[in-house]
Every structure is written in C-alpha cells, then in structure tokens.
Amino acid sequence: MYTLALHIPPLYSRARVIHYRGMKTADINRRLESLIRLGTIAQVDHAARRLRVKTGDLLTGWLPWPAEVGRNFRRWRPLREGAQVVLACPSGDPAQAAIIGMLYTQSLDRPSADPDVDLIEFEDGTRLEYNSHSHHLNAECVGDVTIVSPTHVTIDCPDSTLTGKLTVNNNIRCNAKITAAGDVIAVDSVSLATHKHTGDDGGLTSAPL
C-alpha cells in the first residue's frame, strides 16, 4: 500500500504559483474584477450605432449600442459623451463588454427627486411628466406639436379648454349647441352680431337682438 503525502504551503507563501487549467491566479483575479466595470462614454457614432467607453485607464473598442426592443415597439435613444455607464464583460474581457445600465453623475444629474413623478426631460427643456399622486399628466413642448392620424382622432373629456387661437381647415359639424361670448365673423367679414338684411320694403333691417 502506498501513502500519498500532500504538502500545502501556508497562505503567505509565494514560493508556488497556483494554476487552474493553465491560468494563473493573477489572471483569474483580473478577470473576476473585470466582470462588472464602471466607465464613461468617450466616443459616440450614432450612424453606426456603436460607442467606446473609458473605464479606468482602458479605452474599449467599439461596443454595440444598448437597445430597448419589445414585442410591439423599438426605441431609438441617442447617447451622449460623458454619461456614466455600467459594463458587463463576459469572462472578464472588456473587448466583449456590453452596456447594461447608466448612472447619474454630478454633471448629468437626475431631473427630479419626487418619488411620485415619472419624468422624461429633453435637452431643449421639453418635458413629459406624470404624477401618480395627483393623477396629473403634463406635457410641455418648447416647439411645435404635430398629431397625425390617417383615420380619426377622439378627445373624450367632459370639459376642454383652448387658450389660444384655433384654425380649422375643413368643415365643422356640431351635434350640440354652440355658445359664443363674442361675435362670430362669417365670409366677407359679415358679423353675426351686427349684420343686417334687406327688408320687405327695400330697406335694411336692424341688427339681430
């Protein structure tokens, strides 16, 4: 019978380098430390949908664009240089990295701290905000707004208010009463409030009462 004797060096000993399937522990540790890395977007190529990230002293190669794709939608989200991101590196290899998250920074801080508010804020100041506590949806656009439908648009609300001018380029059909606080001007500047008709005797009638 043979006896197998094992000599296990103390943890502080550096006399032996441990290998695992041909890999040194230093390489294993480096890969483990690189599985998740923080970085900053350094270069952006919107046309090719790719970007490069600076993480530590390393500048990655061109990485795939993080996409938001669902069953019924695809979202295009332009990214900016200087944004902080979270990288996942398969096998600890930054060359295979993919962006799995983004973080706020002091230079790119959160647009709100209200826990009841979901908010999208664009660079020019346009905002889309919903408050779950007050049940209020607020959309503010600094430019024009266009709504296009090839068939029909329905606004279902018991009371609506328009604060500016309204231009209609087609026929209007009303299924209820129209109340006007001011005058109504028709074709050729005919006033609903002050217009006159030719009377039976050839003269003009008085203005509507």
C-alpha positions as CSV (number, residue, x, y, z in Angstrom):
1,M,0.0,0.0,0.0
2,Y,1.2,3.4,-0.9
3,T,0.7,6.6,1.1
4,L,0.2,9.9,-0.8
5,A,1.6,12.8,1.1
6,L,0.4,16.4,0.3
7,H,2.4,19.5,1.2
8,I,0.2,22.6,1.4
9,P,2.2,25.8,1.8
10,P,1.0,28.5,4.2
11,L,-1.2,31.2,2.7
12,Y,1.5,33.8,3.0
13,S,4.0,31.7,1.0
14,R,4.8,32.9,-2.6
15,A,7.0,30.1,-3.4
16,R,4.4,28.5,-5.7
17,V,2.1,29.9,-8.3
18,I,-1.2,28.1,-8.4
19,H,-2.6,27.3,-11.9
20,Y,-6.1,26.4,-12.8
21,R,-6.4,24.8,-16.2
22,G,-3.3,26.7,-17.4
23,M,-4.5,30.0,-15.9
24,K,-2.6,31.9,-13.2
25,T,-4.5,33.2,-10.2
26,A,-3.5,36.7,-11.1
27,D,-5.2,36.3,-14.4
28,I,-8.3,34.7,-12.8
29,N,-8.5,37.6,-10.3
30,R,-8.1,40.2,-13.1
31,R,-11.0,38.6,-15.0
32,L,-13.2,38.4,-11.9
33,E,-12.5,42.1,-11.1
34,S,-13.4,43.0,-14.7
35,L,-16.8,41.2,-14.9
36,I,-18.6,44.4,-13.9
37,R,-16.9,47.7,-14.6
38,L,-17.9,51.4,-14.4
39,G,-17.0,53.7,-17.2
40,T,-17.8,56.9,-19.1
41,I,-18.9,57.1,-22.7
42,A,-15.9,58.6,-24.6
43,Q,-16.9,58.4,-28.2
44,V,-20.3,58.0,-29.9
45,D,-21.1,57.0,-33.5
46,H,-24.8,57.4,-34.0
47,A,-24.9,56.4,-37.6
48,A,-23.1,53.1,-37.0
49,R,-24.9,52.7,-33.6
50,R,-21.7,52.0,-31.6
51,L,-19.7,53.7,-28.9
52,R,-16.5,53.5,-26.9
53,V,-16.2,53.7,-23.1
54,K,-13.3,54.9,-20.9
55,T,-13.1,52.6,-17.9
56,G,-10.1,53.2,-15.6
57,D,-7.0,53.6,-17.9
58,L,-8.7,51.5,-20.6
59,L,-10.5,52.8,-23.7
60,T,-12.6,50.0,-25.0
61,G,-13.1,49.2,-28.7
62,W,-16.4,50.0,-30.4
63,L,-19.2,48.4,-28.4
64,P,-22.7,47.5,-29.5
65,W,-25.4,50.1,-28.9
66,P,-27.7,49.3,-25.9
67,A,-31.2,48.7,-27.3
68,E,-34.7,48.9,-26.0
69,V,-36.8,46.4,-28.0
70,G,-40.1,44.9,-27.0
71,R,-42.7,42.8,-28.7
72,N,-44.6,45.9,-30.1
73,F,-42.0,48.7,-30.1
74,R,-38.4,49.7,-30.8
75,R,-37.0,52.7,-29.2
76,W,-34.2,54.9,-30.5
77,R,-32.3,56.6,-27.7
78,P,-29.3,58.8,-28.7
79,L,-26.5,58.6,-26.2
80,R,-24.1,61.3,-25.1
81,E,-20.4,61.6,-24.3
82,G,-19.7,61.9,-20.6
83,A,-22.5,59.7,-19.5
84,Q,-21.6,57.1,-16.8
85,V,-22.4,53.5,-17.7
86,V,-22.1,50.0,-16.2
87,L,-20.3,47.5,-18.3
88,A,-20.7,43.7,-18.2
89,C,-17.7,41.9,-19.5
90,P,-18.2,38.2,-20.3
91,S,-15.2,36.1,-19.0
92,G,-13.8,39.4,-17.6
93,D,-12.9,40.5,-21.1
94,P,-13.6,44.2,-21.8
95,A,-13.4,43.5,-25.5
96,Q,-16.7,41.7,-25.2
97,A,-18.3,44.3,-23.0
98,A,-21.9,45.4,-23.2
99,I,-23.6,48.3,-21.5
100,I,-26.2,47.1,-19.0
101,G,-27.0,50.3,-17.2
102,M,-26.5,54.0,-16.8
103,L,-25.9,56.1,-13.7
104,Y,-26.5,59.8,-12.8
105,T,-23.5,62.0,-12.2
106,Q,-22.9,65.5,-10.8
107,S,-22.7,66.8,-14.4
108,L,-25.7,64.7,-15.6
109,D,-27.9,64.7,-12.5
110,R,-31.5,63.5,-12.1
111,P,-34.2,65.8,-13.4
112,S,-36.4,65.3,-10.3
113,A,-36.3,63.8,-6.8
114,D,-40.0,63.5,-6.4
115,P,-41.0,59.8,-5.7
116,D,-44.5,60.4,-7.2
117,V,-43.2,61.7,-10.5
118,D,-42.1,59.8,-13.6
119,L,-40.4,62.2,-15.9
120,I,-38.7,62.4,-19.3
121,E,-36.8,65.7,-19.8
122,F,-35.2,66.5,-23.1
123,E,-32.1,68.6,-23.7
124,D,-34.1,71.6,-25.0
125,G,-36.4,71.8,-22.0
126,T,-39.3,69.7,-23.4
127,R,-40.8,67.6,-20.6
128,L,-43.3,64.7,-20.3
129,E,-44.3,64.2,-16.7
130,Y,-46.8,62.1,-14.8
131,N,-47.6,62.4,-11.1
132,S,-49.1,59.2,-9.7
133,H,-50.2,61.0,-6.5
134,S,-52.2,63.8,-8.2
135,H,-53.0,61.8,-11.3
136,H,-51.8,64.6,-13.4
137,L,-50.2,64.2,-16.8
138,N,-48.2,67.2,-18.0
139,A,-46.6,67.6,-21.4
140,E,-44.6,70.8,-22.1
141,C,-43.0,71.3,-25.5
142,V,-40.8,74.3,-26.4
143,G,-41.7,73.9,-30.1
144,D,-44.5,72.8,-32.4
145,V,-46.6,69.7,-31.7
146,T,-48.0,67.6,-34.5
147,I,-50.5,64.7,-34.2
148,V,-51.2,62.8,-37.3
149,S,-53.8,60.1,-37.9
150,P,-55.0,58.7,-41.2
151,T,-58.5,58.0,-39.9
152,H,-59.8,59.6,-36.7
153,V,-58.8,61.3,-33.5
154,T,-61.0,61.3,-30.4
155,I,-60.7,63.5,-27.4
156,D,-63.1,62.1,-24.8
157,C,-63.4,64.6,-22.0
158,P,-66.4,66.4,-20.3
159,D,-64.7,69.8,-20.4
160,S,-61.8,71.1,-22.6
161,T,-60.2,74.5,-22.7
162,L,-58.2,76.0,-25.6
163,T,-56.3,79.2,-24.5
164,G,-55.0,80.3,-27.9
165,K,-56.3,80.8,-31.5
166,L,-57.9,77.8,-33.3
167,T,-57.7,77.4,-37.1
168,V,-59.8,74.7,-38.8
169,N,-59.1,73.9,-42.5
170,N,-62.2,71.8,-43.1
171,N,-65.9,71.5,-42.3
172,I,-67.1,71.6,-38.7
173,R,-70.1,69.5,-37.7
174,C,-71.6,70.2,-34.3
175,N,-74.1,67.8,-32.7
176,A,-75.0,70.2,-29.8
177,K,-75.3,73.9,-29.1
178,I,-72.6,76.4,-29.7
179,T,-72.3,79.4,-27.4
180,A,-70.2,82.4,-28.3
181,A,-69.3,85.0,-25.8
182,G,-68.1,87.3,-28.6
183,D,-69.0,88.0,-32.2
184,V,-68.9,85.4,-35.0
185,I,-67.5,86.7,-38.3
186,A,-68.5,84.9,-41.5
187,V,-67.4,85.2,-45.1
188,D,-66.8,88.7,-46.4
189,S,-66.5,89.9,-42.8
190,V,-70.2,89.5,-42.1
191,S,-70.8,89.9,-38.4
192,L,-73.3,87.6,-36.7
193,A,-74.0,90.2,-34.0
194,T,-74.3,93.4,-36.2
195,H,-75.2,92.2,-39.7
196,K,-78.4,93.5,-41.4
197,H,-80.7,92.1,-44.1
198,T,-82.7,93.8,-46.9
199,G,-86.2,94.3,-45.6
200,D,-89.5,93.7,-47.3
201,D,-89.9,97.3,-48.3
202,G,-86.4,97.5,-49.7
203,G,-84.7,99.0,-46.7
204,L,-82.3,97.3,-44.2
205,T,-83.4,95.5,-41.1
206,S,-82.0,96.3,-37.7
207,A,-79.1,94.3,-36.2
208,P,-80.0,91.0,-34.5
209,L,-81.3,91.4,-31.0
